[in-house]
Amino acid sequence: MNKNETLLKLLPKTHIPDHEKDEAPAGISRSAFVYNAGIAVVTALLLAFLLLPRFPLLEKGETATSDVVAPYSMYMEFPGPDQTVLWHKVNKGEVIVEAGHRVTDRTAQILKEISRREGIGNRGFAYLGLALLILLVLYLFYRDIKRYRAALVADSKKIILLSFLLLITVILSQFVKHVLSLISDKLPLDTITIAFALPVAAGAMLVCLLFDFHLALGFSFVISILLGLLFQGEPFMPFYYFLGSIVAALSVIHCKKRTALLRAGVLTGIVNSLSIVAIDLYKGELFTRGIYDISAGFLGALAVSMIVSASLPFFESLFDIATDIKLLELLEPNQPLLKKLIYKSPGTYHHSIVIGNLAEAAAEAIGENPLLARVGAYYHDVGKIRKPEYFIENQHLSENKHDRLMPSMSSLIIASHVKDGVEVAREHKLPSAVVDIIQQHHGTSLITYFYQKAKELQPLINIAEGDYRYPGPRPRTKVAAIVMLSDSVEAASRTLDDPTPQRIQALTNSVITRIFLDDQLSRCDLTLKDLRDISRNFNMVLTGIFHHRIDYPGMEFMGEKKRGEHRDKKQPEETKAANGAAREKPREPAAGHRPS
């Protein structure tokens, strides 16, 4: 029976594919490009349908089904008697044709002129032209995404989310505009006041929370242009929407709590109010309707924060995105999975806490997400809750279950904690970013202890190294690589008899070099500079953990070693040198006994 058959019999769990066999080709595949192009075309057609002016095209003699109101003021020419020309002013909000009345020759000319100015003389051509313009804008947005975040272009789920956010922002704005228009007769609301109240910034705020600020910046540009089409007689509206969207996105860059969204809404409302003051001041209308416009802009910003707060959990769950808010919730000690880890594998839990400190410091040093690094570290060994007694940090000093097993069987059990961790994480619906860290935190590294033990027990047999390696895949992101390095360094630091800063530094460099030479970091984007920064921060954290303490008088007990003689405590370097005894070289962490 080969190893794969043994593994299937011992661990009949769901199969985790080995992505090492299916490396993604460089660049974007043709199928991905075609798929994205199809999404862009559909989005452009839907947006054009939503944004195309709904002004009715009525011919002479037709009956109006509802009141037709002039969207803005204008002057019309009509032929008068004796070849003269008569001018007629159509006021904004004036009823051109009442519901149930027929269109006269005069009103037909007014409707035709308004249709011409709205750009819908022929509705079919207008629709195609608007769709083409929107498609060009989306293409520019796509090019920016491809340059800035090429991996996102290959993620169809995220591309669909961006398109959905564009559509839902436009639909929501149109809906609010329609509702406010219905009550405009009872309240002092005209078209521009309604425009100020639209919750356009909700889209940019969501994009910043779900993706990042750079994408929110491009999204703000696109949505401001699109919704500016709703108010063609108001050239300042795109500027107003762009400013509000940018401020909304900036306000949630470091958002850690859902209650912080309300503060972001207030800040957006303040900026909206200042923009409205500037616009009304320019138009000379600040003292006539400024109070109504400012109130509409501020209330619209508060509505933005409420809309985002209500919809964010939906997007996090549906599209499997780990926002900072979600990650902070996963760090709560009352999380069910963390409580299981504490009670079933207390040693593993404390080991994970230390790794969280190491990973967070390293991630912050190289500009990665420190929250994701800490969460990944906390949950990276959750698979050990299924067989906690087989891992040395959870064992009693008097027993070790691996003493009764063959090395091959022990390596299978040790390696299984990765697969078990992925299954447990999915059962508890952890974000895929955390699941990936669990799956990749050992890469394809060698379970050294049991590999060496197998060679010692069977010196005449050629032991296949591949049978004693983790299934992988190797880390694909910087954060996953940081958790791998933190895990190995923390485990190795436990073996130091005399953890002085010099020894810690030497051990850290040795572990990182070994992992690098084992080709475990070839699938992520860590640079040599990143590794130096990571090593420096590891040394700082570990030196703080293994700091020296003095001996307190009266705290010595019968039969105990003095503090300086204890193998886990430090001795001054000069004491060792004076003894002149050659100490044992710090041993390599028992990867088989304590794989972390």
N, C-alpha and C positions, 0 to 999 in steps of 0.2 A: 504494500500500500504506500503510495507516494505521499508527499507532504500535503498537496492540495486536497486529496481525498480525506486525509486525516483531519484537516482543517474544517472541511465541510461537515464531517461527522461530529466533531467536537463543538463547533460553533455554527449551528444552523440558523444564522441570522441573514438579514437581507444583504445582498451583495453591494459592496461599495466599489464602483468602477475605478480602475487604475488609470487616471488621466495622463500618466507618464507615456502611455502608448499612443495617445491622441493629441499630440502637440498642435496648437492652433497655428496655422500658417501665418507668415508675416503679412501684414496689411489686412485689408478687408476683402472677404471673398465676394465673388460675383453674386452669389445668391443673397448675401446680406445686403449688398448694394441694391439689388432689385427689390428686396423686401422693404428696405427703407424708402426707396423711391415710391413704391406703391402706397405706403403709409402717408408720405408727403402729398401725393396726388389726392388721395381720399380726404385728407385733412384740409387741403386747399379748397376742394370742391364744397365741403361742408361749411367751411368758414365763409366762402363766397355766398353760399345760400343764406347764411345767418346775417351777413352784413349788407347784402344787397338792399337798397332802399325799398320800402314797402309802399311808396307813393303810388296811388292807383292811376292807371292809364285808361282814361275814359274818352270815348269819341262822342261827337255831337249826336244827341238824341238818346244816348244811353242813360239809364237810371242809376243814381248813386245809392249804394246799399248802406252807406254811413256818411256822416259829415266829412267833407274833404276840407282840411285846414291848411292854409299857407304856412310852410315851415320857416319862412323868413320874409322880410320885406323886399319889394322890388317894384320897378316901374315897367309898365307895358305900353306898347304903341298900338293904337287902333286907327284905322282909316276914318276920317271925318268927312263931312259934306264939302263939296267943291274941292276935292283933292287935298284936303287938309289932313294933318296928323294930330290925333288926340292922345294925350298921355294920361295914364291911369295908374295910381299907386295902389299896390296890394300890400296891406299891412301884415306883419307877422302875427299869426294866430287868427287871421280873418277867415271866416267860413266862406269858401269859394262855392261849394255846392252842398246844399242840405240833403240829408238822407231822404230818399223817396222822391226827389226832384230830378227832372231831366236836365241833361247837360245842354246848355245853349251854345250858340256859336261863340259868344264872348268868353264864357267860362271854359270852353274847349281850347281856345287859344292860350288862356292862362295856364291850364293844366299841361298843355304841350310845352310851353316855355319852362315851367318848373321841372318837367321830366327831362328836358334838354339840359338844364343846369345840374340836375341830379345825375346825369350821365346814363339815363335809362331810356333813351329814345327807342331803342330796341332791346327788350329785356333779355332776350337770348344772347345777343352779342355782349351786352353789359355783364351778364353773368360769366361768360367765358373770359372776357377781358379782366374782370376782377379776380377770377380764379388764377389766371396766369400771373398777375402781379403778386398775389399772395404766395404762389409757388416759388417765384423768384426770391422773395424775402425768406421763405423757409429754406431755400437752397443755401443762402448766405449763412443762415443760422446753423445749418448742417455742416458747412465747411468749417465754421468756427469750432463746433463740437469735435469734428474729426481732428483738427489741429491740436486742440487743447486736451481732449480726453478721447483718444482713439479707441480705447477699449469699450467706451460707452456706445459707439456706433455699432459694434457687434452684439450688443445686448438688446435684443428686440423688445424685451419687457420694458426696459427703461425708455426706449424710443416711443413705444406706445403710451407710456405714462406722460411724457412731454407733450405729445399730441393731444392726449386726453385733457391735460391741464389747460392747453390753449383753448380747446373747444369749450370746456366747462367754464372758463373765465368769461368767454364771449357770451355763452348762453346765460350765465348768471347776471351779467351786466345788462343784457337785453331784457331779461325778466324783471330786474329791478327798475329799469327804465319804463317798461310797460306799466308796472304797478304804480309807480310814482306819477305817470301820466294820467292814470285813471283818477287819482285823487288831487290832481293839480287844480281842478276847479274849486275845491274847498280850501286849499292851502295856497299861499302866495308862491307857487312854484312855476317858473317858466323853464324853457328847454335848458338853458345854461345852468340853472340851479340843480336840475335833475342830473345833468352831466357831472357836476361836482360830487354828487352823492353816490355814484356808482362804485362798487367794491372791487375795482380793477386790481388793486395792489395785492389782493388775496392770492392771485396766481404766482406772482413773483416771490411772495413770502413762503409759499408752499415749495416752490422750486429750490429756494435757498435751504430750507429745512431738509428736503428729501435728497438734494444733490449737493450743490455748493453755490457760493456767491457768483462765481464767474458765469455759470449757466443762468443764474437769476438775472444777471446783467443783460445777457443776450435776450432772454425771455421778455424782460421789461421793454427793451427796444421794439421787439416784434409786436407785443400786445398793445403798446402805445400807438404804433402806426395803425394797427387794425381798428382799434376802437375810436381813433380819431376820425375814421370814415363815417361814424354815426352822427357826427356833428360837423358837417362840411362847412358851415358858416362860422365856425369857431376855431380859428387857426391856433389858439393857445392850448387847446385840449390835449394834443399829444404831449406837449411839454409838461402839462399838469400831471398826466397819467405816468409819464416817465419818472418824474421827480418822486411822486408818491410810491411808485413801485420800488425804486432804488432805495429809498429810506426804509421801506418795509423789509426789504431783503437785508439791509445792513443791520437792522435792529435785532435780527434773529440769528446772526452769524454764530454767536456764542450762547445761544439759548439752551439752558440746561433744565428748565422746568416749564411745565405747561402754563403755569400762572404768569410766566414772563411774556407770554404772547399778548396779554392785556397791556403790559407796559409798552410793547412794541406798537400796539394799536394807538396808544396815546401819543407816542412820539410821531407816528405817521400822521395823526390828526393835527398835531402842531405844525408840521411842515406843510400839510395840505392847506391849513389856514393861512400861513404866510404866503404860499403861492397864490391863493385866491385874493388876498389883499393886493398883491402885486398886479394880478390880472385886472381886477376891478378898478384899481387905481389908474392903470394904463388906459382903460376904456372910459374913465370918468364916471363910473357907476358905484364906487365904493360906498358913498353916503346914501344912495337910494335903495340898494338891495344887498349891500355888503353883508349885513347881519344874517340874512337868509342863506347866502352862498357859503359863508364861513360855517354856519351851523350844519349845513348839508355836508360839507367836506369833512368836518370833524366826526359827525355821526357815521358817515360812510367809512371812515378809518376804524372806528370802534366796531362796526359791523365786520370789517375785514378780520380783526383779531378773533371775533366770535366764530366766524365761518372757518378760519384756519384751525382753531382749537377743536371744533366739532369734527372736522373732516380729516385731520392729521392721523388719528389712529386708524381710520379706514384705509388710507393710502399706505401706511406702514404695514398693515396686515395683508392687504391685497397684493401689493407689489414687493413684499418681503424686503423692506428697507429698514436699516438700523440707524435711526436718527440719534443724536446725542441725548435727547430726552428719553428715548427707548433704552439706550445703553445705561443711563443712570438708574432707570427703574430696575434693570437686571442686576445692578450692584447692591440692591437692597438685601440685607441679611435675611429678611422674611420671605425671599423668593423660595418657592417650594423645592426647586432643585438644589439650591445652595443649602437649605436646611437638611435635605437628604445627605448631601456631601458631608456636612458637619457631623451628623449623628452616625452615619455608616462608615465614613472614612475620615476621621478627624485629622490624622496625620497628613493625608492628601490635601485637606482643606487648608491647613496651615502652610503647607508647602506651596499651595496655589497663591496664598496671600503674599508670600515673599516674592514669588514670580511676578505677581501683579505690580509690586513696587518696582522691581527691576525693569519690567516691560514698559511701564508708564514713563519712567525716567528716560529710557532709551528712545522711545517713540517721540517724546517731546523734543529730544535733542536733535533728531533728524527731520523734524517737521511732519511726522505722521500723526494720526489721531490717537492721542494718549488714552482716551476713554475706551476706544475699541481694543487697544492693547491690554488694558487692565481687565476688561470684561472677558476677552479671549483667554487671558491667563487664569482668571477665576474658574472658568468652565472647561479648561483644556483637558483635565483629567477626570471629568465626570463619569467616564466609562468604568472607573475603578470601583464605583459603588456596587457593581454587580459581583465582583470577586475581591473585596477589599483586603482579605487576609493573605492574598498572594503578593502583596506589595509591601516592601520592608517598612515603609513609614507607618503602616497600620498593624505591624506584627509586634507580638510580645517578644521579649528577649529570649525566652525559653523555647520558642518554637519557630520553625520556618518550614512551611509546607513544601517548598521546593527541594528540601533535603530528601524527600521520598519520591521525587519525580526524575525522569530522564531530562537532560538538557533540551532535547527537541520538544518535549511536552511543555516544559517551563517556558520556552520561547514562544510557543503558540499562545499560552495563556497571557503572557506579558504583552504580546502584540495585539491580542484581542481587545485590549482596553481602548484602543483607538476606534475600532469598529463599533464597540459597545457605546463609546462616547457619542459617536455620530447618531446612533439610533436613539439614545436617551435624549439628546439635544432636539432631535426632530419630534420625539414624543411630547416634549415640553414646548415645542414651537419656538425655539430660539431662532434668531435671524440667521440667514444663510452665511452672512459674513463671519459669525461666530462659529457656525458649523464647519466652515472651511478651515478655520484656525485649528479646531479640534482634530480634523482629519489630516492636517498637514504638519502638526507640531513636532512630529518625529521624522517626517519625510520618509526616506528609504534607508535611514541610518541602521548601523549594525547593533544588534543586541550583544555587546561585546562579552559580557560575563559568561553567558551560557554558550556562546560560540567557543570561547577559550576552554570552558569546562568540557564541552563535547570533544574537542581536540585532545584534551588530556586523557579522557576516558577511552578514546578510540584512536590511539596514535597511529595505527597502521591503516586507517581508513581516511580517504580524502573527504573531509567534511565540506559540503557546498556552502559557501558564505551566503548565497542568496536565500537559503532556508532559514537564516538567522537575521534577516533584515525585516524592518517594518514594511508594510505594503505600500506606503506612500499615499498620495503623491508628495513630491517635494514642495516646499513653500512657494506659492505663486504671488504673494504680496509681501511688502516690507514688514507689515505688522505680523503676519504669520511667521516670517523668518525671525523677527525679534522675540516672539514667544518661544520658538525653538531654541534660540541662543540663551534666553533667560532660564529656560528649563534645564538645559545642560550645565550652565554655569552654577545655578543654585544647587543642583545635585552634586556637582564636583566640589563645591565649597564645603559641603558637609564632611568631606573626607580629610580636610586639612587639620593636622594635629596642632599646628601653631599658626593661626590665621592672622599673621601680621599684614600690613598694607602691601609690603613687597611680595609676600607669598600670594596674596589675593590677586595682585596685578599679574604675576607670572602665570597663575592658574587660569585666569580669565583669558589672557592672550593665547595660552595653549589650547584651551577648549574651542575658542573661536577659530583658531588656525586649523584645528583638526576637522571641524565641521566644514570649513571652507575647502580644504583639500579633499574631503570626501564627496565633493560636488553637490552638497545639499543646498547651496545658495544660488545655483546657476539658473533657476527659473524665476527668481525675483530680481528687483532692480536695485538691490543694495550695492553701493559703491565702496571702495576701500576707505574713503573718507567717512562714510556712514559707519563702517565697522570700527574705525578708530573712535568715533564719537560714542558709539554703543559701548565699547570696551571701557572708555573713561567713565561713563555713567554707571556701568556695572560696578566698577571699582569703588566709586563713591558710595553707592548704596550698600554694598557688602561690607565695606570698612565701617559704616555706621552700625550695621547689624552685629559685627564681631568686635565691637569696640572694647577696649581694655577697662577693667574695673579693679579697684583696690580690694584687698582682703579686709573685711570688717572684723574687729576684735570681738571675741565671744561668739562667733558664728561657726566655729569648728566643732565637728561632731566626731564621736568615737568611730573608728573604722573607716572614715572617709579620707580621701586624698585631699591634700591641700589644693587650693585653687590653681596654683601654678603648675601642679603636677597632673591636673586633669587633662585628658587628651583633647577635650573640646574647648579648652581655654587657652589663651595666649600666654606665651612667655616672652620677656624682653629678648631682643636679638642678642644683646651683649651677654646675657646669661647663657644662651646656647653656645656662643662662641667661647666663653670661658670654660664651659664643660668640655669642649673639644671633642665631643662625641658626634660621630657622623649619624645624623638622623635619617630615618627611612624616607625615601622619596615619596611625596604625596601620591597616593595611589589613584588610579583612574576610577571614576565613579562606577559602581557596580551596576552597569546598565541593565543587567538581568534582574538583580534584586531590587533596584530602585530606579526603574525607568520613570521619568517624570513627564 
